[in-house]
């Protein structure tokens, strides 16, 4: 299901994932 709210959550999760990866480095 594609929803604007879900899309925002995915973008936020993606940003958090990148931040976590950078933090690990």
Buried (B, 14 or more C-beta within 10 A) or exposed (E): EEEEEEEEEEEEEEEEEEEEEEEEE
